[in-house]
Amino acid sequence: MSDRCDCAGASLASFLLGAVVGAALGVMFAPAKGETTRRRIKNWADEEYEEQKEKIADTAAELKEKLTKHANEVKEKLTEEAKDVKDKLTKEFNKRKEELTEKFKKD
């Protein structure tokens, strides 16, 4: 029976020694306090937010510039085409007007 008690005592002592060593190592290698970790995460998130906000603003400015340039090109092309159509219609109208005028003069 005494062997059994020695074995149980040794096991208990080993367990307690392990717990103490584990607690000491845990304290030595533990990460920062929760408050510190939350502050670091918040600072990182704020920095990322600002960085992404700047990237989005830059991209939006580039996109606006490209769209404005394209819109002006389309506007110029449509203006030229409208002028061509107007000239053709005016020419055709004057031609038909002359034909009708000549026809009525003959009658």
Secondary structure, DSSP 8 states (H G I E B T S, - for coil): -HHHHHHHHHHHHHHHHHHHHHHHHHHHH----HHHHHHHHHHHHHHHHHHHHHHHHHHHHHHHHHHHHHHHHHHHHHHHHHHHHHHHHHHHHHHHHHHHHHHHHH-
